[in-house]
Structure formats: structure tokens, C-alpha cells
């Protein structure tokens, strides 16, 4: 099998912890200039934006020099540029460092902060913030947590080691323990292991369970409960330990909903209301990545980390619900 040649390094430095965008021109096409292709490819940027970027010298080649708007089209050519960042609402909660060495950084992420740049969340992400605050431009995420979920996230320092840490999660060699606050149902027998097949379709907000071989497995345990947790007369509140053995999108949220005890603050389960917009910090999802444990694939050290965060609906339900 022919090995693919890796792309050259970016000639542009990061900006606010964000890498420059890289475009490789297709091997064939109807374009006569680099501008023709980029105007078509970046059409969503708006009229005149690409031309203004060419005029400002913001498209550069592998040598770091600006690419002229009339430069002839070259199949396979790499072009780098920085997008103009959109204004983002700052997430006003601390991003705590739990552990750091020359190989990894373990951070305790707050609710509402995305793990990595995606969609409308770019500079206000854990990765971008850590790159800026720690001064480690090579930092990368070994896995992700949902924006609405708080807790422990593992980042790698050296790009050449990232695959080794990512494989821990793919091979299920990481101990992951979550905590959730949800309604208490005295008729629900716990502990139990939930197995189902979860399907998450692109462009659809919520995942769903379908028939077929299970691809999602979660052990659910009840840690404690309150007969009257503030949900109303006769309705209790439970604090649960969730131990996922797989890592499907929204797995814990889907399984808790399937048990009839959806996690408090969830905008998708049991019913899709609306995505939580940036800047709305009310009623955070009561889901926390509490523990993370693994054998370091580079150093051989045994690691076990625990989040210091608490879930507000359990400690002060009235304040959380207000």
C-alpha cells in the first residue's frame, strides 16, 4: 500500500490558540487560478470576503509567502489562512488544571465550555483556552466531552504521542466514571447494566435507540436519594453513578432517559426543546465526568484523577432551578 505523504507544517502561527485553516487544491477541476477555486470553496464566507483576504495577503503557501489572486491553479497545492473569528460569548467559569507533566494535561472542564473548536464555538473552547493559558501550541485533545457536560478531559502535549493516548479510549482501556442528578424512581431496580443500540444521525440533535446488536453499554448505580428533592410533592431526587463501557454520542443521556429518569437540565431528552445558546448559563446539565483512570502508554504510570466539581441541583436544587 502506498503511504500518503504528510502535509507540510503550517507556515502560520496559531491565533488565539486556533490553528490556521489548511486547504489542498484538488487534483483536477475547471479553475484557472487559485482565487477561482477558493472563491467557490469558501462561498459561504460572503460576497467579497475572499477577494479582501487576497488583497490583505492572508492566503499563504507552504513557504509562508502570500498567494497572489492571479496565481495559476496548481493541483495538490496547499494554502493556509486564518478565518476571522466571530464574536463569542465568554464562558465565565474556571477551567481547572488537575494534572500536568511533559506528556499530558488533565483539565476539569466547566459546563457550557466545548472541548474543541467546532461550529460556533472556536476560541471559547477548552483546547483554545489551555493553549493560550499554558503556552502549549501543540496541545491536542485525546477525547471529548459534550459542551453541556462538565468534568475531566485528557489533553496531550506532543503530537507524535497523541495516537497512543487516543487509542486508550478506542480500545476501552480507560476507567470512566460519571455522576448525574435525575429524578428518583423507587420502582427502578438498581444497580443494572443497560445495553442498547444507539444511532446518532448527522444533522439531527438527538440520538435514538434502534433495533440491532447493542453498541452502547452503561452500568447505572444509585448513590443516594432524597424522598422530596424539590421536584414537587412525592417526587424524589437521585444521585447516580454511571459507568460507561462504550462511548457512543449522548450514551449516558439516552440510557438514563430510557430508564425513565432523564438527567436534569437536558434540553434533548426526553424531548428536544432547543439547543442551549451561547450565553445561556442557566440550569446546567447535571452530568459530570467524575473520575478518569488509565495506565499511561508512554511512561507506564498508573493515573487516577477525580473532579473537584459538584452538581448544583443536588447541593442546592432551588438555586439551580431558579
C-alpha positions in Angstrom: 0.0 0.0 0.0 1.3 3.4 -1.0 1.9 5.6 2.1 0.4 9.0 1.9 2.8 11.9 2.2 2.0 14.0 5.2 1.3 17.7 4.6 3.9 20.3 5.2 3.8 22.2 8.6 1.7 25.3 8.8 3.7 28.4 7.9 1.3 30.5 10.0 1.4 30.6 13.8 -1.7 29.9 15.9 -4.1 32.8 16.6 -5.8 32.8 20.0 -5.0 29.2 20.4 -6.5 28.3 17.0 -4.6 26.6 14.1 -4.7 28.2 10.7 -7.0 26.5 8.2 -5.4 24.4 5.5 -6.8 23.8 2.1 -5.3 21.4 -0.5 -6.3 22.1 -4.1 -8.0 19.1 -5.8 -6.0 17.1 -8.4 -8.3 18.4 -11.2 -11.0 20.9 -11.8 -12.2 23.8 -14.0 -10.3 26.5 -12.2 -7.6 28.6 -13.8 -6.4 30.4 -10.7 -6.1 29.7 -7.0 -8.6 32.5 -6.4 -11.2 30.8 -8.7 -11.1 27.7 -6.6 -11.1 29.4 -3.2 -13.9 31.7 -4.2 -16.1 28.7 -4.9 -14.9 26.6 -2.0 -15.4 29.4 0.6 -18.6 30.8 -0.9 -20.3 30.7 2.5 -17.9 33.4 3.7 -19.9 36.1 1.9 -19.5 38.2 -1.2 -16.1 39.9 -1.5 -14.6 38.2 1.6 -12.2 36.0 -0.4 -11.0 38.9 -2.6 -10.5 41.1 0.5 -8.4 38.3 2.0 -6.3 38.1 -1.1 -5.8 41.9 -1.1 -4.6 41.7 2.5 -2.2 38.8 1.8 -3.9 36.5 4.2 -3.7 33.4 1.9 -0.2 31.9 2.1 1.6 29.0 0.5 4.0 26.4 2.1 6.8 29.0 2.1 4.8 31.5 4.1 4.5 34.0 1.3 1.2 35.5 0.3 -0.5 33.8 -2.7 -1.5 36.3 -5.4 -5.1 36.4 -6.6 -4.0 35.6 -10.1 -1.6 32.8 -9.2 -2.2 29.9 -11.6 -4.1 26.9 -10.3 -1.7 24.1 -9.2 -3.2 20.7 -8.4 -2.2 19.5 -4.9 -1.1 22.9 -3.7 -1.5 23.7 0.0 -2.9 27.1 1.1 -3.2 28.3 4.7 -5.3 31.1 6.1 -6.9 32.2 9.3 -10.7 32.8 9.4 -11.8 36.0 11.0 -13.2 34.8 14.4 -16.8 35.6 15.1 -17.7 37.3 18.4 -18.2 34.6 21.0 -19.7 34.9 24.5 -17.1 34.1 27.1 -17.8 31.2 29.3 -17.3 32.8 32.8 -16.3 29.6 34.7 -12.8 28.5 35.6 -11.0 25.7 33.7 -9.0 23.9 36.4 -5.8 22.0 35.8 -5.9 18.7 37.7 -2.6 17.3 36.5 0.2 18.2 34.1 3.5 16.6 33.0 5.6 16.7 29.9 3.2 14.3 28.1 -0.4 15.1 29.2 -2.6 17.7 30.8 -5.8 16.7 32.6 -8.3 19.6 32.9 -11.6 19.8 34.9 -13.9 21.4 32.3 -16.9 23.5 33.4 -20.4 23.2 32.0 -21.1 25.1 28.7 -17.4 25.1 27.5 -16.9 23.0 24.4 -13.8 20.7 24.4 -12.5 21.5 20.9 -13.3 24.1 18.2 -16.5 23.2 16.3 -19.3 25.2 14.8 -19.9 28.5 16.6 -17.6 27.6 19.5 -14.0 28.3 18.5 -12.0 30.5 20.8 -14.3 29.7 23.7 -13.2 26.1 24.0 -11.1 24.2 26.5 -8.4 23.4 23.9 -8.0 27.0 22.8 -8.1 28.4 26.3 -5.5 25.9 27.5 -3.2 26.6 24.6 -3.3 30.3 25.4 -3.1 30.0 29.2 -0.4 27.3 29.3 1.5 28.4 26.3 1.5 25.0 24.7 0.6 25.4 21.0 0.9 21.7 20.3 -1.7 20.7 22.9 -4.4 18.4 21.5 -7.5 16.6 22.9 -7.3 12.8 23.4 -11.1 12.6 23.6 -14.1 15.0 24.0 -16.9 15.8 26.4 -20.2 17.4 25.3 -20.3 21.1 25.7 -23.0 20.8 28.3 -21.2 18.1 30.4 -18.6 19.1 33.0 -15.6 17.2 34.2 -12.3 15.6 33.4 -10.7 15.8 29.9 -7.3 14.4 28.8 -5.1 16.5 26.6 -1.8 15.5 25.0 1.3 17.7 24.8 3.3 16.1 22.0 1.5 15.4 18.6 3.6 12.3 18.0 2.2 10.7 21.2 -1.4 11.7 20.7 -2.4 8.5 18.9 -1.2 6.4 21.8 -3.4 8.2 24.2 -6.4 8.3 21.8 -6.1 4.5 21.4 -6.7 4.1 25.2 -10.3 5.4 24.6 -10.8 3.4 21.4 -9.6 0.2 23.0 -11.7 0.8 26.2 -8.6 0.9 28.4 -9.8 4.0 30.4 -11.8 3.9 33.6 -14.5 6.5 33.2 -17.0 7.3 36.0 -19.7 9.9 35.7 -22.1 11.4 38.2 -25.6 12.5 37.4 -28.6 14.0 39.2 -32.0 12.9 38.0 -35.5 12.1 39.3 -35.7 9.2 41.8 -38.0 6.3 40.9 -38.5 3.8 43.8 -39.7 1.2 41.3 -36.5 1.3 39.3 -34.3 -1.6 40.4 -30.6 -0.6 40.6 -27.8 -1.3 40.0 -28.3 -2.6 36.5 -26.5 -2.6 33.2 -28.2 -1.0 30.2 -27.4 -2.3 26.8 -28.9 -0.9 23.5 -28.0 0.2 20.0 -27.8 3.9 19.7 -27.9 5.8 16.4 -26.8 9.4 16.1 -27.6 10.8 12.6 -25.7 13.8 11.2 -27.7 17.0 11.4 -30.1 15.5 14.0 -29.7 16.9 17.5 -30.8 13.9 19.5 -29.6 10.3 19.3 -32.1 7.4 19.4 -32.2 3.8 20.3 -32.9 1.3 17.4 -33.2 -2.4 17.0 -30.0 -4.4 16.5 -26.8 -5.5 18.1 -26.0 -3.3 21.2 -23.2 -0.8 20.7 -23.7 1.0 24.0 -23.3 -0.4 27.5 -23.7 1.5 30.7 -23.8 0.4 34.4 -26.1 2.6 36.4 -25.9 2.7 40.2 -27.9 4.8 42.7 -25.6 6.6 45.2 -28.2 8.2 47.3 -31.7 9.7 47.1 -34.0 12.2 48.7 -37.7 11.4 49.0 -38.6 15.0 48.3 -35.8 16.5 46.2 -37.6 19.7 45.3 -39.2 18.4 42.1 -42.7 18.6 43.7 -44.8 16.7 46.2 -43.9 13.0 46.3 -41.2 13.3 43.7 -37.7 12.4 44.8 -34.2 13.3 43.6 -31.4 10.8 42.9 -27.7 11.0 42.6 -26.4 8.3 40.3 -23.0 6.8 39.3 -22.7 6.0 35.6 -20.0 3.7 34.3 -19.9 3.6 30.5 -18.2 0.6 28.9 -18.6 2.2 25.4 -18.5 5.7 24.1 -21.5 6.4 21.9 -22.7 10.0 21.4 -25.1 11.0 24.2 -24.9 7.5 25.5 -25.5 8.3 29.2 -28.2 10.8 28.5 -30.0 8.3 26.2 -29.8 5.4 28.7 -30.9 7.5 31.7 -33.9 8.7 29.7 -34.7 5.1 28.6 -34.8 4.2 32.3 -37.4 6.9 32.9 -35.1 9.2 34.9 -33.8 11.7 32.4 -30.8 13.8 33.7 -31.9 17.2 35.0 -31.2 20.1 32.7 -31.1 18.0 29.5 -32.5 20.0 26.5 -32.8 16.9 24.3 -34.1 14.1 26.3 -36.9 13.1 26.8 -38.0 15.9 24.4 -36.0 18.2 22.1 -36.7 21.7 23.3 -33.9 23.8 21.7 -30.2 23.9 21.7 -28.7 25.8 24.6 -27.5 29.0 23.1 -24.1 30.5 23.9 -24.5 32.9 26.8 -27.4 31.0 28.5 -25.7 29.6 31.6 -28.9 28.7 33.4 -29.7 25.2 34.7 -26.5 23.3 33.6 -26.9 19.7 32.6 -26.5 17.7 35.8 -23.8 15.4 34.3 -20.2 15.3 35.5 -17.2 13.2 34.3 -16.1 12.5 37.9 -13.2 10.1 37.5 -10.7 9.2 34.9 -8.1 6.4 35.2 -5.6 4.8 32.9 -2.1 3.3 32.5 0.0 5.9 30.8 1.0 4.3 27.4 4.2 6.4 27.3 5.5 6.4 30.9 3.7 3.3 32.3 2.4 5.3 35.3 -0.9 4.5 36.8 -3.1 7.5 36.8 -6.4 8.1 38.7 -8.0 11.6 38.7 -11.1 12.9 40.3 -13.0 16.1 39.5 -13.5 18.6 42.3 -16.7 19.9 40.9 -20.2 19.4 42.3 -23.6 19.2 40.7 -25.7 22.2 41.7 -29.1 20.5 41.6 -28.0 18.1 44.3 -26.4 20.6 46.7 -29.0 23.4 46.2 -31.9 22.4 43.9 -33.9 25.6 44.4 -30.9 27.7 43.4 -30.2 25.5 40.3 -33.9 25.6 39.2 -34.4 29.3 39.7 
